[in-house]
Amino acid sequence: MTTHSIEHHPDLAEMRSRFERVTSTPAAQAVEALALITGLYLAASPWIAGFSGLGPLAVNNLIAGLAYCLCMSGLGSAYERTHAMAWTAVVIGAWTIVAPWLIAGDVSTTRSVVSNVIAGGVALLLALSMAGMAGRNRTA
């Protein structure tokens, strides 16, 4: 039984070329830059917004922010994983929105809720935008 990887796909060079065209646009570069800033804010938000006393939520935001940065910063480097990484970033953005209620519960503060909802919403929109660019590339 022979297994075939995408490396041997006859259209791989064309797919990579189209993806490079999409990710080299100013819009894609702006989305990636904004996503990195959003991820860094999310990671530092417990200390910026002043809710670092909510231990589990602060740890969650630190990990989610760093994971989001890794997902969104690697989008231009590997065509084969781009689509999955963008959708992983979408999940991280959605998780960030609901995390204050699921992790901190009744002890979540207004600052933690507002910070997470705004950062999560921005992260979600940026990830959806990048997933759309990657998806549009696959059908182009």
N, C-alpha and C positions, 0 to 999 in steps of 0.2 A: 504494500500500500504506500503510495507516494503522497506526501503532504506538500502543499504549495503555499508559500508565503506571499505576501503582497509585493515583496522585493522582485518577484519574477512576473508580476502582472504586466502585460504589454502596454497598458496605458499609464503606467506609473510616472513616466517622465512628463507626460502631458498633464496629469493631475497635479504633480508638484509645480509645474510651470504656472498653471492656473492659480494654484494656492499662493504662490509667491506674488503674483499680480494682485490678488485680493489683499494679502497682508502687507503689501508695500504701499497701499494707498494711505493718504493722510488720515482718512476716517478710521481705518484699522489701527494705525499707529496711535491715534488719539484715544481710541477705546482701550488699547493695551496700557498706555500711560495712565489714564484715569483709573483703570482697574488696579494697577500697582499702587497708586496713591490710596485708593479705597481699601485695599487689603492691608496696607501699612497702618492706616487709620484704625481699621477694625482691630488689628493686633494691639495697638497702643490705646484704644478707646477707654479701657477701664481707668487708666491713669489720666488721660486727657479730660474725660467727662466726670471723673471723680467717683467712680463706683468700684474701685479696686478692693474695697472691703467685702464685696460679694464674691468670695473666693472662687467657687465653681464657675460662675459666669465670667469672671475675669480670665480664668484659665481657658475656658471655652473660646472666648473672643481672641485670645492670643493664638491659640492653635488654629482656629478657623481663619483668622486673618493671614497667618503665614501660609496655610494650605491654599487659600484663595490666590495669594501672590504667586505661589509655585504653579498653580494651574494656569493662570492667565499669562504669566511671563514665559511659559514654555510653548505658547501656541504657535509661534513662528518657526520653531526648531524642528518639529517632526510632523509631517503631514498625516501620517497614519494614526496618530493619537489625538489630533487636534479636536475633532468632533467630540470625542468622549471627555476630553479635558474641559471643554467649554461647558458641557452638560454637568460635569462634576461641580464646576464653579456656580452653575445655576442652583444646584442643590445646596451648596454652602450659603449662597445669598438667601435662599428661602429659610434655611435653618437659622440664620442669624436673626431673621425677623421674629421667629417664634421662640427663640432660646430664652429670653428673659422670663417668660411665663413657664416654660417647661423645666428650666434649670433652677432659677432663683425663686419661682413661685410668688408667694405673698411678700417676700422680702425684697423683691425687685423695686427699684426706685424709679421715679419719673425720668431721671437722667439716663438710667440704663435702658429703659424702654424706648425713649425717644432716640437715643444714640443708636441702638441696635436696629430699630425700625428704619431709620433713615439710611444708615450704612448698609443694611441688608437690602433695602429697596434699590439703592444705587448699584450695589454689587450684582443683584439679580438682573437689573436692566442691562448693565454692561456685559454680563455673561450671556444673556439672551441675544444681545447684539452680535457678539463674537460667534455664538453658535449659529446665528442666522447667516453671517458672512461665510462661515465654514460650510454650512449646508448649501448655500447658494453656489458656492464654488463646486460642490460635488455634482450639481445638476447642470452647471454651465458647460 
